[in-house]
Amino acid sequence: MVIRLCDIVFSFLGLILLSPLFLAIMLLIWLDSGWPPFYLQTRVGKDNRDFRLIKFRSMRAGADSKGGLTIGLRDSRITRTGHFLRRHKLDELPQLLNVLKGDMSLVGPRPEVRQFVDHYTPEQKRVLSVRPGITDHASLDYIDENELLGKAENPVQYYISDIMPAKITLNMLYIDHPTFANYCRILWKTLRKLF
């Protein structure tokens, strides 16, 4: 209950305080690659239920048809503004709306697309017992995930066989100890990493 209350308060305050930044990013996206500025993608959330995750659009229209993973820092589908947004994780800010709505928490395992969830083992499906989050241990340890995928011969297979299991193992650190202290610790580490 305390964590959910913090999610509501922090996401609401974040949306208000960052509203000028939201408008500036929306303008940059529009000038660079047109409308709309937001991108909605179906992800798998708590209790294996799908929800619509919202991000600032960082790729060209129709980019989904060319694969779900972003490969390397110079994926040709990413716009100029998109490179900047992704480098500084600004494309993730609209997920504060998902947090406010209750689809997500500020802290929790990053939500995956169904394509990858279908590869989960019964043990790995424990990550679906909690609300997914904007940040967690795996997000911090794999902040350079796109670069790792860019070096792989088969990025999708490498993600499924190596990166995804390692991230889920890190997810379990918070799932097994979902305390308010750990919640605050991960938020603080995330802010330090970004700024």
KEDREN-481552 format. One record per atom (N, C-alpha, C): x, y, z. Coordinates in steps of 0.02 Angstrom, whole numbers. Atoms other than C-alpha are relative to their C-alpha. Layout:
REM residues N
c1; c2; c3
X; Y; Z;
...
***
This chain:
REM residues 195
c1; c2; c3
42; -61; 0;
0; 0; 0;
43; 63; 0;
-45; -59; -3;
142; 121; 42;
32; 11; -67;
-33; -6; 65;
230; 84; -123;
-50; 26; -52;
50; -24; 49;
69; 108; -223;
-16; 73; 12;
13; -70; -16;
36; 272; -133;
58; 44; -26;
-57; -37; 25;
213; 330; -175;
-1; 3; -76;
6; 0; 74;
187; 277; -357;
-48; 55; -23;
51; -49; 19;
31; 385; -366;
26; 71; 10;
-23; -68; -17;
108; 537; -280;
58; 20; -46;
-59; -17; 40;
276; 530; -372;
-16; 7; -74;
16; -5; 72;
201; 498; -544;
-42; 62; -14;
41; -59; 8;
72; 636; -521;
43; 64; 2;
-44; -57; -5;
203; 761; -464;
48; 4; -60;
-45; 3; 58;
321; 704; -602;
-33; 26; -63;
35; -23; 60;
190; 733; -736;
-11; 75; 1;
10; -73; -5;
154; 908; -671;
66; 38; -10;
-64; -36; 3;
336; 960; -647;
34; -7; -69;
-33; 12; 64;
392; 885; -813;
-42; 20; -60;
44; -18; 56;
247; 951; -917;
33; 47; -50;
-34; -40; 50;
355; 1088; -997;
48; -41; -43;
-45; 45; 37;
483; 955; -1045;
-39; -44; -48;
42; 41; 44;
344; 846; -1115;
-18; 40; -63;
19; -42; 57;
286; 990; -1226;
59; 11; -47;
-60; -11; 40;
464; 1024; -1285;
17; -62; -40;
-15; 63; 35;
492; 840; -1329;
-51; -13; -54;
52; 9; 51;
326; 831; -1420;
13; 44; -61;
-16; -47; 55;
376; 983; -1524;
59; -26; -40;
-59; 26; 34;
547; 908; -1564;
-18; -60; -44;
19; 59; 38;
469; 744; -1620;
-40; 21; -62;
41; -23; 56;
342; 835; -1728;
42; 33; -54;
-44; -33; 49;
476; 942; -1812;
45; -50; -35;
-48; 48; 27;
590; 792; -1839;
-34; -53; -45;
29; 56; 37;
471; 656; -1897;
-76; 0; -2;
73; -5; 6;
292; 717; -1889;
-38; -24; 61;
47; 19; -53;
143; 667; -1784;
-14; -74; -6;
11; -20; -70;
100; 577; -1669;
66; -3; 39;
-61; 1; -41;
229; 607; -1532;
6; -60; 46;
0; 57; -46;
179; 454; -1432;
-4; -66; -38;
0; 67; 28;
199; 270; -1465;
-30; -47; 52;
32; 48; -45;
86; 138; -1388;
18; -71; -22;
-18; 69; 15;
143; -42; -1378;
-30; -47; 52;
28; 49; -46;
58; -194; -1303;
56; -37; 35;
-48; 36; -42;
160; -265; -1160;
-38; -45; 48;
31; 47; -48;
127; -402; -1033;
13; 25; 70;
-6; -26; -67;
92; -344; -857;
-16; -51; 54;
15; 42; -58;
41; -410; -688;
-55; -52; -16;
47; 55; 11;
-52; -577; -689;
-7; -19; -74;
-3; 21; 71;
-2; -604; -872;
-52; 37; -43;
50; -39; 38;
-123; -468; -932;
34; 52; -43;
-28; -50; 46;
-86; -359; -1082;
-23; 70; 20;
18; -70; -8;
-85; -171; -1066;
37; 41; -52;
-30; -44; 51;
-37; -24; -1177;
51; 45; 34;
-54; -40; -27;
132; 49; -1131;
9; 61; -44;
-7; -61; 38;
157; 230; -1183;
71; 28; 6;
-68; -29; 2;
323; 306; -1237;
-2; 59; -49;
-10; -49; 53;
382; 455; -1335;
24; -39; -61;
-19; 36; 61;
399; 396; -1515;
71; 18; -18;
-71; -11; 18;
583; 374; -1558;
18; -32; -66;
-12; 35; 63;
565; 273; -1718;
-47; 26; -54;
41; -20; 56;
495; 304; -1890;
-65; -41; -2;
64; 35; 6;
316; 255; -1932;
11; -68; -33;
-4; 67; 28;
296; 69; -1967;
61; -39; 20;
-63; 33; -20;
459; 22; -1879;
-13; -68; 31;
17; 64; -32;
371; -120; -1786;
3; -59; -49;
2; 54; 49;
356; -219; -1948;
69; -29; -14;
-68; 23; 12;
546; -236; -1952;
32; -31; 62;
-26; 33; -60;
563; -318; -1781;
-11; 40; 62;
15; -32; -64;
532; -281; -1598;
60; 24; 39;
-60; -20; -37;
710; -266; -1535;
35; 57; -35;
-42; -52; 27;
814; -111; -1558;
72; -25; 2;
-67; 30; 6;
985; -166; -1619;
52; 55; -6;
-54; -48; 2;
1133; -56; -1576;
-23; 72; 6;
15; -71; -8;
1144; 131; -1559;
-20; 33; -66;
14; -30; 65;
1125; 162; -1746;
-51; -38; -40;
56; 32; 34;
968; 64; -1787;
-30; 51; -47;
22; -48; 51;
910; 146; -1949;
-72; 22; 10;
70; -19; -12;
730; 151; -1886;
-7; 57; 49;
3; -52; -51;
773; 274; -1748;
11; 68; -31;
-6; -68; 26;
749; 458; -1787;
56; 37; 35;
-53; -39; -33;
875; 593; -1745;
-19; 19; 71;
25; -17; -67;
770; 653; -1600;
-4; -63; 43;
6; 64; -36;
742; 471; -1552;
66; -21; 31;
-66; 17; -27;
930; 444; -1530;
13; 38; 65;
-10; -41; -60;
937; 587; -1407;
-45; -23; 57;
48; 21; -52;
781; 531; -1313;
21; -66; 31;
-19; 66; -26;
843; 352; -1298;
65; 3; 41;
-64; -5; -36;
1019; 400; -1245;
-10; 25; 71;
12; -29; -67;
949; 499; -1098;
-63; -30; 33;
58; 36; -27;
801; 380; -1068;
-63; 45; 5;
57; -45; -3;
679; 524; -1098;
-61; -29; -35;
57; 31; 34;
571; 416; -1211;
-44; -39; 49;
38; 39; -50;
516; 322; -1054;
-45; 43; 44;
37; -43; -47;
442; 474; -964;
-76; -7; -2;
74; 7; 0;
262; 452; -1026;
-26; -60; 39;
23; 57; -39;
258; 288; -930;
-22; 20; 70;
29; -26; -62;
221; 396; -779;
-76; -4; -3;
73; 7; 8;
43; 391; -850;
-21; -72; 14;
14; 70; -15;
49; 200; -844;
3; -13; 75;
-6; 8; -73;
106; 212; -662;
-60; 30; 35;
58; -33; -31;
-32; 334; -616;
-63; -42; -10;
58; 41; 15;
-160; 222; -700;
-1; -66; 39;
-5; 62; -37;
-97; 69; -605;
24; -59; -40;
-27; 54; 41;
-32; -34; -750;
72; -17; 20;
-70; 8; -17;
146; -8; -688;
15; 32; 68;
-27; -32; -60;
248; 42; -536;
63; 38; -22;
-64; -32; 16;
399; 157; -533;
56; -53; 2;
-51; 52; -7;
502; 5; -478;
-32; -69; -11;
23; 67; 15;
479; -170; -546;
32; -25; -64;
-30; 27; 61;
532; -285; -688;
-29; 34; -62;
24; -32; 62;
523; -204; -859;
-49; -47; -36;
49; 43; 35;
369; -267; -953;
25; -20; -69;
-21; 27; 64;
405; -376; -1103;
-59; -3; -49;
52; 14; 50;
310; -403; -1265;
-16; -75; 4;
24; 69; -5;
212; -565; -1280;
49; -49; -33;
-48; 42; 35;
341; -635; -1403;
52; -30; 47;
-52; 24; -46;
470; -649; -1263;
-29; -33; 62;
32; 31; -58;
352; -690; -1120;
-17; -73; -15;
16; 69; 20;
303; -846; -1218;
59; -48; 9;
-60; 41; -11;
482; -908; -1188;
15; -10; 74;
-13; 6; -72;
471; -892; -998;
-10; -72; 23;
10; 64; -35;
494; -1049; -894;
-52; 13; 55;
47; -11; -56;
367; -1078; -753;
30; 42; 56;
-32; -39; -53;
494; -1007; -629;
6; 74; -21;
-9; -69; 24;
527; -853; -737;
-67; 38; -1;
65; -33; 1;
340; -818; -744;
-17; 34; 66;
10; -35; -64;
355; -759; -564;
5; 76; -9;
-4; -73; 11;
399; -588; -636;
-68; 29; -17;
67; -23; 18;
217; -578; -691;
-46; 4; 62;
40; -2; -62;
158; -587; -509;
-1; 70; 31;
-3; -69; -26;
200; -403; -480;
-11; 49; -58;
6; -52; 51;
168; -240; -570;
68; 10; -33;
-63; -17; 33;
301; -207; -702;
19; 71; 18;
-22; -67; -20;
405; -52; -675;
38; 37; -53;
-41; -42; 45;
498; 89; -758;
73; -16; 10;
-71; 15; -14;
661; 42; -673;
6; -57; 51;
-16; 51; -49;
739; -100; -574;
74; -17; -6;
-71; 19; 3;
906; -188; -548;
22; -17; -71;
-18; 20; 68;
903; -261; -724;
6; 60; -46;
-4; -60; 41;
869; -92; -803;
66; 37; 10;
-62; -34; -16;
1020; -21; -715;
61; -39; -25;
-57; 41; 21;
1137; -167; -752;
4; -8; -76;
2; 8; 73;
1082; -179; -934;
-20; 65; -35;
15; -65; 29;
1072; 6; -973;
28; 5; -72;
-30; 1; 66;
1181; -31; -1126;
-23; -61; -41;
26; 60; 32;
1073; -176; -1186;
1; 5; -76;
1; -7; 73;
1054; -107; -1363;
69; -9; -31;
-68; 9; 25;
1243; -102; -1384;
19; -74; 0;
-14; 72; -3;
1257; -284; -1328;
-35; -37; -57;
37; 32; 54;
1123; -335; -1452;
30; 16; -68;
-31; -21; 63;
1210; -237; -1589;
61; -40; -18;
-60; 40; 11;
1364; -347; -1568;
-15; -74; -11;
18; 71; 4;
1268; -512; -1572;
-13; -21; -73;
11; 26; 68;
1263; -620; -1728;
-75; -10; -13;
73; 8; 5;
1080; -663; -1695;
-30; 34; 62;
22; -38; -59;
1012; -526; -1580;
-61; -28; 36;
60; 26; -33;
841; -603; -1548;
16; -63; 41;
-18; 61; -35;
913; -773; -1502;
45; 15; 60;
-44; -20; -55;
1048; -690; -1396;
-40; 30; 58;
43; -30; -51;
915; -591; -1304;
-37; -55; 39;
40; 53; -32;
809; -747; -1269;
44; -46; 42;
-42; 50; -34;
954; -861; -1220;
45; 28; 54;
-49; -28; -47;
1068; -741; -1125;
-26; 60; 40;
18; -62; -34;
1003; -567; -1086;
-64; -8; 41;
64; 6; -35;
823; -608; -1040;
6; -40; 65;
-6; 37; -64;
866; -744; -911;
41; 37; 52;
-41; -38; -48;
1001; -634; -833;
-41; 57; 30;
41; -55; -25;
878; -489; -819;
-53; -26; 49;
51; 28; -44;
745; -601; -741;
31; -19; 68;
-35; 16; -63;
872; -661; -611;
7; 64; 42;
-6; -64; -35;
902; -478; -566;
-68; 25; 23;
68; -19; -20;
714; -446; -564;
-19; -31; 66;
19; 38; -59;
697; -577; -429;
27; 31; 65;
-27; -33; -60;
805; -476; -310;
-51; 47; 31;
51; -45; -27;
665; -349; -294;
-65; -38; 15;
62; 39; -10;
521; -473; -313;
3; -38; 67;
-8; 38; -63;
590; -575; -166;
4; 46; 61;
-6; -48; -56;
617; -418; -61;
-32; 67; -20;
34; -61; 24;
484; -289; -114;
-13; 51; 56;
8; -46; -56;
516; -174; 33;
2; 72; -23;
-1; -72; 15;
494; 14; 36;
73; 24; -4;
-71; -19; 2;
681; 30; 72;
32; -18; -66;
-27; 20; 65;
726; -68; -85;
-29; 42; -57;
34; -44; 49;
600; 33; -185;
37; 67; -4;
-35; -66; -2;
683; 196; -130;
72; -7; -24;
-69; 10; 19;
857; 124; -155;
7; -4; -77;
-3; 7; 73;
822; 77; -337;
-16; 66; -34;
15; -66; 28;
742; 246; -373;
61; 46; 5;
-58; -43; -10;
894; 334; -300;
57; -19; -47;
-53; 23; 46;
1016; 227; -400;
-15; 19; -72;
20; -19; 68;
917; 262; -558;
12; 74; -13;
-11; -73; 7;
920; 450; -530;
74; 16; -5;
-73; -11; 2;
1108; 444; -497;
29; -21; -67;
-25; 26; 64;
1137; 341; -655;
-17; 47; -57;
23; -43; 54;
1038; 460; -763;
28; 71; 4;
-22; -69; -8;
1100; 623; -690;
70; 3; 32;
***
